[in-house]
Structure formats: C-alpha cells, structure tokens
Amino acid sequence: MADDGSQKPVGFNIDIGEILRDATKPRRRRTATRTTSSNDMDAALRRAVRVELAGVERALKDLAVEVGKLRRSNDDLAARVARLSKG
C-alpha cells in the first residue's frame, strides 16, 4: 500500500493497571495428572513469575509518578515561556 501522506497517526491508550490485573488474575483450568516433581516445578515457576510481576508493577508505578512530575514541570515551563513572551 502506497503512503500518500493522507493517513493520520492513530493514538492509543495503554492501561497498565488493567494489564497487570489480567496478568496476575488466577485462571481456572483443568489439570491433568502430573508427577509431583512437575507440580513442584510449576509452583516454583509461578512463584518466580509473581515476584517478577510485582517488581514490574512497582517499576511501572514509579514510572507513572515520574511521568506525572514531568508533565507538571512541562506545564510550568510552558506557562513561564508564555508569560515571558507576553511581557
């Protein structure tokens, strides 16, 4: 498809909280008969994934706080520039 420049960029909104809730929500599933060692390994893997997801969640929350600070700083800077350009 040729790019004629008439297409406009499409924005998107990512809800990190929803993604994290979906990723950590327990799923109901039927389990087949497994050996004890595979059950232990599965449980260890699930624990490790939960720990990693908790770390990702903390990092995303910290990132969201930083983005909020940057937006406020940007708004303050824009207001200062507007005041200086008027006067």
Secondary structure, DSSP 8 states (H G I E B T S, - for coil): ----S----------HHHHHHHHHS----------HHHHHHHHHHHHHHHHHHHHHHHHHHHHHHHHHHHHHHHHHHHHHHHHHHH-
